[in-house]
Amino acid sequence: MTEHYDALETRSPEEREADLFARLPKLIAAAVAAPAYAERLRGIDPASVTSRAALARLPVLRKADLPALQKQALPFGGFVSAAPGSFGRLFTSPGPIFEPEGTAADAWNAARGLHAAGFRPGDIVLNTLSYHLTPGGFIMDSAARAIGCAVIPAGPGNTEQQMEVISAYRPNAYAGTPDFLKILIEAADARGVDISSIKRAVVSGAAFPPSLQAWVKERGIDAYQLYATADVGVIAYETPAREGMVLNENLIVEIVRPGTGDPVPEGEVGEVVITNLDPHHPQIRLAVGDLTAVLPRRSACGRSNTRIRGWMGRADQTAKIKGMFVRPEQVAEIAKRHAEIAKLRLVVGRANETDTMTLKAEIYAEPAGLVDAVSSTLQQVTKLKGAVEILPLGALPNDGKVIADERPVG
């Protein structure tokens, strides 16, 4: 294998964009064969959705809503037209959310992420993600075997047996959470077991802060991050350039303002929305609930797809204020009613044993009476009174927060 997994990774951005949007109409036509998508996309001509602007006009499907939607129409909520028996494996994740696995060798499109991390044919991979009901173990397993690696299906836990397996098979690669990699290293130190055969790793499913990255590196392990979800598979992966994460192929990724389906300007933090071009299991504008931002320029590794900053937190910022739930989409509705507003943040606090809220508004211009007008809209939309603070453009942090709950804990 070469430095890159295949030629898709180095094609021009224009070629990639043309390919994705040439395939999109056929995907939407396949999706509307499922009753739930047929209802959500009623009146949409699939042939007309050939650009990002056209895609952005379609409704967003929120992952957070899937448990309730699936409960109404088991197992997939009417969003999958294919019979459950046509898939390779059937999983459930917390929620519960029911997820099918396709029949392809690398159904979760994870192989290119492992390849970028240095996994090669003949490697032995200790896979410590769970193989029980959730897809994590199988995402890594199928990807490693698609590359030509041998896989030890270790799963998490049972460090004593993990030490025995490592001593016997001498794996040179690890797949799992960063936390469990640390546990294995510390367990080996405590038992005097040599696990120095492990030279590279892919980690996912938990935060991998710089301090832990440095600690793992000091132990002689070159670890790379994968950004993946149980419904989509691998969305983005780290490369040897160590500059953010490169988006996977065959996905259309949008970054939208939390609580809306409106794409944000490049570089602004927003919620990840995925359109997965898999005709067996189409996913149209699935908002996965994570925050990230697009990075400028191509990666120094030669891969030409868009780079993102990686996982930056959760987009679900619903807050309960004076007994009422206030959601990001309500804040977005306030902005839509006032053309002068560029960006909003609702700051929730507490004073004199009472919840308070202040709507901070970046504005393009301040006509007479704007504060009173926005205050009135705030009360109409949220059914709560709050202060309004006018700010110049660029004053609010670029962190994706629409609702900032600053009430003291405890």
Secondary structure, 3 states (H helix, E strand, C coil): CCCCCCHHHHCCHHHHHHHHHHHHHHHHHHHCCCHHHHHHCCCCCHHHCCCHHHHCCCCCEEHHHHHHHHHHCCCCCCCCCCCHHHCCEEEEECCCEEEEECCCCCCCCCHHHHHHCCCCCCCEEEECCCCCCCCHHHHHHHHHHHHCCEEEECCCCCHHHHHHHHHHHCCCEEEECHHHHHHHHHHHHHHCCCCCCCCEEEECCCCCCHHHHHHHHHCCCEEEEEEEECCCEEEEECCCCCCCEEECCCEEEEEECCCCCCECCCCCCEEEEEEECCCCCCEEEEEEEEEECEECCCCCCCCCCCEECCCCCECCCCEEECCEEECHHHHHHHHHCCCCEEEEEEEEEEECCEEEEEEEEEECCCCCCHHHHHHHHHHHHHCCCCEEEEECCCCCCCCCCCEEECCCCC
